[in-house]
Amino acid sequence: MLISEDKINEIRKSINIVDVISDYIPIEQRGKNYFAICPFHDDHNPSMSISKEKQIYTCFVCGAHGNVFNFIMDYENMSFVEAVKTVANKTGIPLDISTYQEKPKDKGITDLYNIYDFANKFYQNNLYTKDGADALKYLHDREINDEVIKEFEIGLSTNNKLTNLLKNKNISNTVILNSGLSSSKEDAIYDTFVDRIMFPLWDLDGKVVGFSGRVYNKKDPSKYINSKESDIFKKGKLIYNYHKAKDEIRRKKFLIVVEGFMDVIALYKVGIKNVVATMGTAVTNDQANILKRLSTNVTLCFDGDSAGNSATASCAKELINVGITPSIIRLEEGLDPDDYIKKYGVEKFNDHINNSKSLLDFKIDYYKQSTNFSNSEEISKYIKSVVDELYNIDDKIIKELTIKRLSDETNVSIPTIKSMMQGKVVVKEEKREVISLNKYDKAERRIIYYMLRHPEVIRIYENNKCYFPTNEFRFLANEIVYYYDKNGNISIADFLSYISDKKELYDAISKINIMDLDENYTHEEIIDYINLLNEYSVKVRINNLTNEFKNTIDDSRKTEIAKEISELKVSE
């Protein structure tokens, strides 16, 4: 291991897992433990338990579990060493891992990252040359100053210069074309982006994986041209500005989602930095889960026109599917955030943030806009749509107010509207995977559970020659014994760090509910588990010998088998 075990344990013990996880997701205390909406599956009820005493977390639905390093690894998509470094930075503990090297990526992927990094630097440099004077003026006229240009790495493409530079670096035509930064026609290769202001698009780690190029000095039916999708650029899996906004989002404990990168830049200019964009496409389930990782307190602010209404409804639906009910900002006059701030100022925009609509109110307004209140059928459809929304609302006061509002708007009586809600039942229980365990499965898990908590159980296990029938639990038990003999103590959180590079052992622990059993045990209880497992191993051996007896034709071997079976039955 690159970092010593003692150093890893020192770093882990220097920080409280509750504080770390609360920086990422909202948590609440219930008794001695803390609970949160699990960010690792489509959780709708708090199913992740965090133990301050043991410094571990467990999700009782998806099985996600571990110590502070495991949480950061999974949440930030980091390696173990990177997670240790992240925690060390939080605690101020010096850690030199300059010699650490990540597992090498596929060469084709590495080439794409390198090409995009080179192109990004090239484009940025162009903007401040004589060729970039007009583009720079255009940006300044749009109130995008040099500080913002630098922050968002805005650049300028020119004609065929990038393609020639890439060729001069001995990069093959195939790789250049695969990047999408160059195109071909009749065996000629030329720049895809020509005379456009270039806005880099980043992946979640902040690496450039694409561009959006905007015209600025001529009329063109394609105002924007975007990079084609590639092995490193998948629109439906990315969130624009994720890497820049995540710390500000965690500090402010909420995020604003807008449609495009220009909206992000517009808000950033006026000091609103807890903002990301959905890449201008319909929000996918992947993107909804990424947003959930940032915060469960989400405000949607899409363009104020009818298309923005539809995009808001679509995005809200995906967020609800992953357990988030967003609040909504709708801007007057069909304006987008950039134009709205230019016309009305940041203070009025902040008023919208502070007084955002509930999703229910947005949907009611959304349904109302498409309703002809002179048409009785459309009125009926409108009422039914709103009543359908009320099925998902638990707050009785909100239901009463909404029903009264519907009655006032449509002249349909309150009793009639209430009657439409009768007989409807909404099941909101979290679907949990139920695993049927026999008594032998339970015995294996419970012995390991107590071995991880009580050194004396480790000794009982060793002294009684217990045999686990399941390979993964047998290996895990042996590793626990080895760890204890080596260190003289056992800690779940430290043991999880120790097996971080042993996937099979880590997966085995995930099958043990490490918080669900009683902390206390009796010596007799452990002995009963051991006897049960040893009894099972005898039964398995007898069964195997019986099958062998039936299939063998060697009389001497049959005699040996019969004798062994007889002895085993006596020992049962």
DOLUM-785795 format. One line per 4 residues: their letters; for each residue x, y, z of C-alpha. Coordinates in steps of 0.2 Angstrom, whole numbers, always signed. Layout:
% DOLUM-785795
A = X:Y:Z | ...
% end
This chain:
% DOLUM-785795
MLIS = +0:+0:+0 | +7:+17:-5 | +2:+25:+11 | +6:+16:+28
EDKI = -8:+8:+37 | -4:+19:+53 | -5:+35:+42 | -22:+30:+35
NEIR = -29:+26:+52 | -22:+43:+59 | -30:+52:+45 | -47:+43:+47
KSIN = -47:+46:+66 | -43:+64:+64 | -61:+68:+57 | -79:+64:+61
IVDV = -88:+55:+47 | -104:+64:+52 | -96:+81:+49 | -89:+75:+32
ISDY = -105:+67:+26 | -116:+82:+31 | -105:+93:+20 | -111:+83:+5
IPIE = -129:+78:+9 | -142:+84:+23 | -142:+73:+38 | -153:+72:+53
QRGK = -150:+64:+71 | -162:+50:+77 | -156:+44:+94 | -137:+40:+94
NYFA = -136:+38:+75 | -139:+50:+60 | -149:+47:+44 | -149:+53:+27
ICPF = -157:+51:+10 | -144:+38:+2 | -135:+47:-13 | -131:+30:-21
HDDH = -148:+24:-26 | -165:+31:-30 | -169:+34:-12 | -186:+42:-7
NPSM = -185:+39:+12 | -169:+42:+23 | -161:+24:+22 | -143:+28:+26
SISK = -138:+26:+44 | -122:+35:+50 | -114:+29:+66 | -104:+43:+75
EKQI = -98:+30:+87 | -91:+17:+74 | -87:+30:+61 | -96:+20:+47
YTCF = -112:+22:+37 | -124:+9:+30 | -138:+10:+18 | -152:-3:+22
VCGA = -159:-3:+5 | -144:-3:-8 | -131:-10:+4 | -119:+5:+2
HGNV = -107:+5:+17 | -90:+10:+23 | -80:+23:+32 | -76:+41:+28
FNFI = -64:+36:+14 | -77:+24:+6 | -90:+38:+6 | -79:+50:-3
MDYE = -73:+37:-15 | -91:+33:-21 | -98:+51:-20 | -83:+59:-29
NMSF = -79:+44:-40 | -61:+44:-33 | -48:+31:-30 | -44:+26:-12
VEAV = -28:+36:-12 | -37:+51:-18 | -50:+50:-5 | -37:+48:+9
KTVA = -28:+64:+2 | -45:+73:+2 | -48:+69:+20 | -30:+73:+24
NKTG = -32:+90:+16 | -48:+93:+27 | -39:+89:+43 | -22:+98:+38
IPLD = -12:+82:+40 | +3:+83:+28 | +3:+69:+16 | +16:+67:+2
ISTY = +9:+55:-12 | +18:+64:-26 | +24:+47:-32 | +6:+40:-34
QEKP = +0:+36:-51 | -17:+32:-56 | -20:+16:-66 | -17:+20:-84
KDKG = -32:+24:-95 | -35:+17:-112 | -24:+25:-124 | -38:+31:-135
ITDL = -46:+39:-120 | -30:+47:-115 | -27:+54:-132 | -44:+62:-132
YNIY = -41:+71:-115 | -24:+77:-121 | -31:+84:-137 | -45:+93:-129
DFAN = -34:+100:-116 | -22:+106:-130 | -36:+114:-140 | -43:+123:-124
KFYQ = -26:+131:-121 | -25:+135:-140 | -42:+143:-140 | -39:+153:-125
NNLY = -23:+160:-131 | -31:+165:-148 | -43:+177:-139 | -29:+189:-134
TKDG = -21:+190:-150 | -24:+202:-164 | -36:+189:-172 | -46:+189:-156
ADAL = -49:+208:-155 | -67:+207:-162 | -72:+192:-152 | -65:+200:-136
KYLH = -75:+216:-139 | -91:+206:-142 | -88:+197:-125 | -85:+214:-116
DREI = -100:+222:-124 | -110:+207:-117 | -103:+211:-100 | -92:+196:-99
NDEV = -76:+204:-92 | -58:+197:-92 | -61:+189:-75 | -76:+179:-81
IKEF = -67:+174:-97 | -53:+167:-87 | -64:+158:-75 | -74:+149:-88
EIGL = -59:+147:-100 | -67:+156:-115 | -57:+156:-131 | -58:+158:-150
STNN = -57:+146:-164 | -48:+151:-180 | -48:+143:-198 | -39:+126:-198
KLTN = -25:+131:-187 | -29:+118:-174 | -29:+104:-186 | -12:+109:-193
LLKN = -5:+110:-175 | -12:+93:-170 | -4:+86:-186 | +12:+94:-182
KNIS = +12:+85:-165 | +12:+68:-175 | -6:+64:-170 | -14:+53:-183
NTVI = -28:+58:-194 | -39:+45:-186 | -37:+51:-168 | -39:+69:-174
LNSG = -56:+65:-182 | -62:+54:-168 | -60:+70:-157 | -73:+79:-167
LSSS = -62:+95:-167 | -58:+92:-185 | -69:+85:-199 | -65:+78:-217
KEDA = -71:+80:-234 | -64:+72:-250 | -48:+67:-240 | -45:+85:-233
IYDT = -45:+88:-214 | -51:+104:-208 | -56:+113:-191 | -74:+109:-186
FVDR = -75:+125:-176 | -71:+141:-187 | -72:+159:-181 | -82:+155:-166
IMFP = -81:+160:-147 | -77:+143:-139 | -84:+138:-122 | -76:+123:-115
LWDL = -88:+109:-108 | -81:+99:-93 | -84:+82:-86 | -87:+80:-67
DGKV = -69:+80:-63 | -66:+97:-72 | -58:+90:-88 | -62:+97:-104
VGFS = -72:+85:-115 | -81:+96:-127 | -84:+113:-134 | -99:+124:-138
GRVY = -94:+137:-152 | -104:+153:-154 | -104:+164:-169 | -100:+182:-166
NKKD = -96:+192:-182 | -107:+185:-195 | -125:+178:-198 | -126:+159:-197
PSKY = -141:+148:-195 | -132:+138:-182 | -129:+151:-168 | -120:+137:-158
INSK = -111:+121:-164 | -107:+108:-151 | -94:+94:-150 | -101:+78:-156
ESDI = -102:+64:-143 | -87:+54:-140 | -80:+41:-128 | -77:+55:-115
FKKG = -92:+67:-120 | -109:+60:-116 | -121:+75:-114 | -134:+64:-104
KLIY = -121:+60:-91 | -113:+77:-88 | -118:+93:-78 | -111:+109:-83
NYHK = -101:+118:-70 | -102:+104:-58 | -83:+104:-53 | -84:+123:-50
AKDE = -100:+124:-41 | -100:+109:-29 | -91:+118:-14 | -102:+133:-15
IRRK = -118:+122:-16 | -113:+113:-1 | -109:+129:+8 | -126:+137:+4
KFLI = -135:+120:+5 | -145:+122:-11 | -142:+122:-29 | -150:+132:-44
VVEG = -152:+122:-60 | -153:+132:-77 | -154:+126:-95 | -138:+132:-103
FMDV = -120:+137:-99 | -123:+155:-104 | -136:+156:-90 | -123:+149:-78
IALY = -111:+162:-83 | -124:+176:-81 | -128:+171:-63 | -109:+169:-59
KVGI = -106:+187:-65 | -118:+194:-52 | -111:+183:-38 | -123:+168:-39
KNVV = -111:+153:-40 | -121:+138:-33 | -128:+135:-51 | -126:+122:-64
ATMG = -134:+118:-81 | -141:+103:-89 | -132:+105:-106 | -148:+111:-114
TAVT = -155:+94:-116 | -169:+84:-108 | -163:+79:-91 | -159:+61:-89
NDQA = -160:+49:-74 | -140:+50:-74 | -141:+69:-73 | -154:+68:-59
NILK = -144:+57:-49 | -129:+68:-51 | -139:+83:-45 | -145:+73:-30
RLST = -127:+70:-26 | -124:+89:-25 | -140:+93:-14 | -157:+87:-11
NVTL = -162:+106:-10 | -164:+110:-29 | -172:+125:-37 | -176:+125:-56
CFDG = -174:+141:-66 | -177:+138:-84 | -182:+150:-98 | -198:+159:-94
DSAG = -206:+154:-111 | -218:+139:-115 | -203:+129:-119 | -195:+133:-102
NSAT = -211:+127:-94 | -211:+110:-103 | -192:+108:-99 | -196:+112:-80
ASCA = -210:+99:-80 | -199:+86:-88 | -184:+90:-76 | -195:+90:-61
KELI = -202:+73:-66 | -184:+65:-67 | -180:+73:-50 | -195:+66:-42
NVGI = -190:+49:-48 | -174:+50:-38 | -182:+57:-22 | -181:+76:-25
TPSI = -195:+88:-25 | -188:+104:-32 | -194:+122:-30 | -197:+132:-46
IRLE = -193:+149:-52 | -203:+156:-67 | -196:+172:-74 | -208:+185:-81
EGLD = -210:+190:-100 | -203:+173:-105 | -185:+179:-101 | -170:+169:-98
PDDY = -159:+172:-82 | -146:+182:-92 | -159:+194:-100 | -169:+195:-84
IKKY = -155:+201:-74 | -150:+214:-87 | -167:+221:-87 | -172:+220:-69
GVEK = -156:+217:-59 | -149:+204:-48 | -159:+210:-32 | -176:+206:-41
FNDH = -168:+189:-47 | -163:+185:-29 | -181:+189:-24 | -187:+175:-35
INNS = -174:+163:-27 | -180:+168:-9 | -198:+166:-15 | -198:+151:-27
KSLL = -214:+142:-30 | -218:+125:-24 | -218:+111:-37 | -237:+109:-34
DFKI = -240:+128:-37 | -230:+127:-53 | -239:+112:-59 | -256:+120:-56
DYYK = -251:+136:-65 | -244:+125:-79 | -260:+115:-81 | -270:+132:-80
QSTN = -261:+140:-95 | -267:+126:-106 | -285:+126:-100 | -299:+135:-109
FSNS = -311:+139:-94 | -325:+142:-106 | -325:+123:-111 | -332:+112:-97
EEIS = -322:+97:-103 | -306:+106:-102 | -311:+112:-84 | -315:+94:-79
KYIK = -298:+89:-86 | -289:+103:-77 | -297:+98:-60 | -293:+80:-63
SVVD = -274:+84:-66 | -273:+94:-50 | -282:+81:-40 | -269:+68:-47
ELYN = -255:+79:-40 | -264:+80:-23 | -263:+61:-21 | -244:+64:-18
IDDK = -246:+77:-5 | -247:+73:+13 | -250:+90:+20 | -268:+92:+24
IIKE = -268:+111:+25 | -260:+112:+7 | -274:+99:+1 | -288:+110:+9
LTIK = -281:+126:+2 | -278:+119:-16 | -296:+111:-16 | -303:+128:-11
RLSD = -293:+136:-24 | -299:+124:-37 | -317:+127:-32 | -315:+146:-33
ETNV = -307:+145:-50 | -320:+133:-58 | -336:+135:-48 | -336:+116:-44
SIPT = -341:+113:-26 | -328:+108:-13 | -338:+91:-9 | -337:+87:-27
IKSM = -319:+89:-29 | -316:+80:-12 | -326:+65:-19 | -314:+63:-33
MQGK = -300:+60:-21 | -309:+46:-11 | -304:+28:-14 | -286:+33:-20
VVVK = -272:+25:-11 | -254:+30:-15 | -240:+18:-9 | -224:+27:-5
EEKR = -215:+13:+5 | -197:+11:-1 | -195:-5:-10 | -182:-15:-1
EVIS = -173:-30:-7 | -178:-45:+4 | -165:-58:+5 | -170:-75:+12
LNKY = -157:-82:+24 | -157:-99:+31 | -150:-103:+48 | -133:-107:+42
DKAE = -132:-90:+32 | -137:-81:+48 | -124:-90:+58 | -109:-85:+47
RRII = -115:-67:+46 | -118:-66:+65 | -101:-73:+69 | -92:-61:+58
YYML = -103:-47:+65 | -97:-50:+82 | -79:-54:+77 | -78:-36:+70
RHPE = -84:-29:+87 | -77:-40:+100 | -59:-47:+100 | -64:-61:+112
VIRI = -76:-68:+98 | -61:-69:+87 | -52:-80:+100 | -68:-91:+102
YENN = -68:-93:+83 | -50:-98:+82 | -51:-110:+97 | -66:-120:+91
KCYF = -60:-124:+73 | -76:-116:+65 | -79:-120:+47 | -88:-108:+36
PTNE = -97:-116:+21 | -97:-100:+11 | -80:-96:+3 | -81:-77:+4
FRFL = -86:-77:+23 | -72:-90:+27 | -59:-79:+19 | -66:-64:+27
ANEI = -66:-72:+44 | -48:-78:+41 | -43:-60:+36 | -51:-53:+52
VYYY = -40:-65:+62 | -25:-60:+53 | -28:-42:+55 | -31:-44:+74
DKNG = -16:-54:+77 | -5:-41:+67 | -12:-26:+76 | -18:-32:+93
NISI = -35:-23:+91 | -50:-22:+79 | -60:-7:+73 | -73:-8:+59
ADFL = -68:+8:+51 | -49:+4:+51 | -53:-14:+45 | -63:-6:+30
SYIS = -47:+4:+26 | -36:-11:+27 | -47:-21:+14 | -50:-6:+3
DKKE = -40:-15:-11 | -48:-32:-8 | -64:-31:-18 | -70:-49:-13
LYDA = -68:-45:+5 | -76:-28:+4 | -91:-36:-6 | -93:-49:+8
ISKI = -95:-36:+21 | -108:-28:+11 | -119:-43:+14 | -118:-41:+33
NIMD = -129:-28:+40 | -116:-20:+51 | -128:-10:+61 | -144:-20:+63
LDEN = -139:-33:+77 | -138:-31:+95 | -121:-26:+101 | -121:-38:+115
YTHE = -118:-57:+114 | -116:-72:+125 | -102:-85:+124 | -115:-99:+122
EIID = -123:-90:+108 | -106:-89:+98 | -103:-108:+102 | -121:-112:+96
YINL = -117:-103:+79 | -100:-113:+78 | -108:-129:+81 | -122:-126:+69
LNEY = -109:-122:+55 | -99:-137:+59 | -115:-148:+59 | -119:-141:+42
SVKV = -101:-146:+36 | -103:-164:+42 | -120:-165:+33 | -113:-158:+17
RINN = -98:-171:+18 | -111:-185:+21 | -121:-180:+6 | -106:-179:-5
LTNE = -99:-196:+1 | -117:-204:-2 | -117:-198:-20 | -99:-205:-22
FKNT = -105:-221:-15 | -119:-223:-27 | -108:-219:-42 | -92:-229:-38
IDDS = -90:-247:-44 | -74:-250:-33 | -79:-262:-19 | -64:-257:-8
RKTE = -68:-239:-10 | -87:-242:-6 | -81:-250:+10 | -70:-234:+15
IAKE = -84:-223:+11 | -97:-233:+21 | -85:-232:+36 | -82:-213:+35
ISEL = -101:-210:+33 | -104:-221:+49 | -90:-211:+59 | -97:-194:+53
KVSE = -115:-199:+58 | -109:-204:+76 | -101:-187:+77 | -117:-177:+72
% end
